[in-house]
């Protein structure tokens, strides 16, 4: 769509089992270095593609399916991504995805080439064993200038004060070589003042990562938190009823003025931390 409002449809998805492009794409598009866009569709009605398709579409509407993720509900060892695709500094597309076997396993972190070839960067361990984090993870990822991948799980982990079945979530980082480090177990502070059920992280222009939790905190309505590049965690703000209750799971956005912007269930808000514009 142009700034003047002229709309051009590039591709119309087909939802029946006879179609190969899937349907209901909901995670948005990622612009690659080639100028083409990449995204994921969900499985069409009656389709054997358990997680749908990874596709490429040009600005003129040339559409190509690149990868069927977990056909026939069976996931190979290199099944591929199912989350929002992050363009990495090396040109590959990074995203969480299912683990080998059945589609609801612990999952993996994938690097996919622009041609649609996936490679496992890190295979998450079953949370009951390793406490990496858990849940159906399609949370967007963030990348450091050195290529480190940062992310969150909305569930799992080993927060000492967590009483939620399935865990309260974690924050983690993974190097390009596949070395995993858990940064924080949510609900690890007394009374869950650090919050739980985190949203995605964003990298701000001060070099730190910011995110929100939908629950917990000092007032019980979630938190806005900061994680430094070295992994230090701190709560920036605890939401209250006066703020509009809990923040939504939609990731924060940093404006070109340096401020952070987000939404609660009732309000839009701005957080001014003195971060430089970018």
Helices and strands as residue ranges (DSSP letters): E 30-31, E 37-41, E 53-57, E 63-68, E 74-75, E 86-87, E 93-97, E 101-102, E 108-112, E 118-123, H 127-130, E 142-143, E 149-153, E 170-174, E 180-185, G 190-192, E 196-198, E 202-203, E 209-215, E 223-227, E 233-238, G 241-243, E 253-254, E 260-263, E 268-271
